[in-house]
Amino acid sequence: MLAKQYSHRLPADYDMGVIRHRAADRGPLWDEVEGLLFKVFAGQERGVHGARHNLYASIYLWADPAGAARFLMGSGFDSVIDSFGRPHIESWLPLDWRRGPGGQARTLYREHLAIDPLADRARLLAEQVEHNQRLADDPDTFAVFVALDLQAWELVRFTLSASAPDSTRGAERYEVLYLARPGLASA
């Protein structure tokens, strides 16, 4: 498995309607991509739900890392580069993922969890798996995964929720503009 995200910071006066249209237009192209569990087309709009700037992001959870490689090295990635330039791509090793009962996803939360150098990593992983299960049991959770940032030695958790953004959660919040989920039917 492989998880990745790239984001495009947009000008303060950028019309986010253009991004919503782009997600609605391009999202269905991902509904049949082999090896992909899901792709989130996400946005943050300046002044909405605490966002400080306009941002367009793509978050992926790949069951097959070879699919991610084919996309990044093939012509399919050209539209991203042509529209926004070549982005910095964050990538992580997924440690645990769960599908929740939520029927849709409106909000994506991203949390960073530092790993103490002296931590019992096996125990930490077991705790994170339990935490993911509790989140997945919430009726509003669509999916949740926790991944290891191999460079920063931190955990990153992504939670897709059917609820409106909750500003009391200590996490980055994104509006889900489109959710392609080709691999969830067989997962």
C-alpha positions in Angstrom: 0.0 0.0 0.0 1.0 3.6 -0.5 -0.6 6.9 0.6 0.2 10.2 -0.9 -0.9 13.8 -1.1 0.0 16.8 -3.1 -1.5 20.3 -2.7 -1.6 23.5 -4.7 -1.9 26.7 -2.8 -4.0 29.2 -4.7 -4.2 33.0 -4.6 -6.4 34.6 -1.9 -8.9 35.9 -4.6 -9.0 32.6 -6.5 -12.5 31.5 -7.6 -12.8 28.2 -5.8 -15.8 27.4 -8.1 -13.2 26.7 -10.7 -11.7 24.0 -8.5 -15.1 22.5 -7.6 -15.8 22.3 -11.3 -12.5 20.7 -12.0 -13.1 18.1 -9.3 -16.6 17.3 -10.6 -15.3 17.1 -14.1 -12.1 15.0 -13.5 -13.3 13.0 -10.5 -15.3 10.4 -12.4 -12.2 9.6 -14.5 -10.8 8.0 -11.3 -13.8 5.8 -10.6 -12.3 2.8 -12.4 -8.6 3.2 -11.7 -7.0 -0.2 -11.0 -5.0 -0.5 -7.8 -6.6 2.6 -6.2 -8.7 2.2 -3.1 -9.7 5.9 -3.2 -8.8 9.4 -4.2 -10.0 12.5 -2.5 -10.3 15.7 -4.4 -10.2 18.2 -1.5 -10.2 21.9 -1.0 -9.8 24.6 1.6 -11.5 27.9 1.0 -10.0 31.0 2.7 -12.2 32.1 5.6 -14.4 29.0 5.5 -14.1 26.5 8.4 -11.0 28.2 9.6 -9.0 28.0 6.4 -6.3 30.6 6.1 -5.9 30.3 2.3 -7.3 28.7 -0.7 -5.9 25.2 -1.4 -6.6 22.3 -3.8 -5.3 18.9 -2.8 -5.4 15.3 -3.9 -5.1 12.5 -1.4 -4.7 8.9 -2.5 -4.7 5.5 -0.8 -3.3 3.0 -3.2 -3.7 -0.8 -2.7 -1.0 -1.2 -5.4 1.9 1.1 -5.4 2.6 0.2 -9.0 -0.6 2.0 -9.9 0.7 5.2 -8.3 4.0 4.8 -10.2 2.2 4.4 -13.5 0.1 7.5 -12.8 3.1 9.7 -11.7 5.4 8.6 -14.5 2.7 8.5 -17.3 0.9 11.0 -19.3 -2.0 11.1 -16.8 0.0 13.3 -14.5 0.7 15.9 -17.3 -2.6 17.7 -16.6 -1.6 18.3 -13.0 1.8 19.7 -14.1 0.3 21.7 -16.9 -2.3 23.3 -14.6 -0.3 23.8 -11.4 3.3 22.9 -12.0 5.2 19.9 -10.6 4.1 19.6 -7.0 5.9 18.4 -3.9 4.4 15.0 -3.2 4.2 13.7 0.4 4.1 9.9 0.6 3.5 7.6 3.5 3.5 3.9 4.3 0.0 3.0 5.4 -0.1 1.0 8.7 -3.8 0.4 9.1 -7.0 1.5 7.3 -10.6 0.9 8.0 -13.9 1.4 6.2 -16.6 3.0 8.3 -20.4 2.9 8.0 -20.6 6.5 6.6 -22.3 6.5 3.2 -20.5 9.6 1.9 -17.6 11.8 2.7 -18.0 15.6 3.2 -14.9 16.4 5.3 -11.4 15.1 5.4 -9.3 15.5 8.6 -5.5 15.2 8.6 -3.7 14.8 11.9 0.0 14.6 12.7 1.2 12.4 15.6 4.8 12.7 16.7 6.6 9.5 17.5 8.8 9.7 20.6 12.2 8.2 19.7 12.0 6.0 22.8 8.4 4.8 22.1 7.6 1.2 22.0 6.6 1.2 18.3 4.8 -2.1 18.4 2.6 -0.9 21.3 2.1 2.5 19.5 0.9 0.7 16.4 -1.5 -1.5 18.4 -2.9 1.7 20.0 -3.3 3.4 16.6 -5.1 0.3 15.2 -7.5 0.4 18.2 -8.0 4.2 17.7 -8.7 3.7 14.0 -11.3 1.0 14.9 -13.0 3.4 17.3 -13.1 6.0 14.6 -14.4 3.5 12.0 -17.2 2.5 14.4 -18.5 6.1 14.4 -21.6 6.2 12.1 -20.3 9.4 10.4 -16.9 7.9 9.4 -16.5 6.9 5.8 -12.9 5.7 6.1 -9.8 6.2 8.2 -6.2 5.3 7.8 -3.0 6.0 9.7 0.4 6.0 7.9 4.0 6.4 8.7 6.0 9.3 7.4 9.3 7.5 6.9 11.4 10.7 6.7 9.9 12.6 9.7 9.2 9.6 11.9 5.7 10.7 12.6 2.2 9.2 12.0 -0.4 10.9 9.8 -4.0 10.0 10.2 -6.7 10.8 7.6 -10.3 10.5 8.5 -13.1 10.9 6.0 -16.3 12.0 7.6 -19.9 12.4 6.5 -20.3 15.3 8.9 -19.7 19.0 8.3 -16.3 20.2 9.4 -15.8 20.3 13.2 -13.5 23.1 14.2 -13.0 21.6 17.7 -11.0 18.7 16.2 -7.3 19.4 16.4 -6.7 18.6 12.8 -6.4 20.1 9.4 -9.8 20.2 7.7 -10.6 19.9 4.0 -13.9 19.9 2.1 -14.3 16.8 0.1 -15.0 18.0 -3.5 -15.2 14.5 -5.0 -14.4 11.0 -3.8 -13.4 8.4 -6.3 -13.5 4.9 -4.6 -12.8 2.3 -7.2 -11.1 -0.2 -4.9 -13.5 0.0 -1.9 -16.1 -2.4 -3.4 -13.6 -5.3 -3.4 -11.8 -4.3 -0.1 
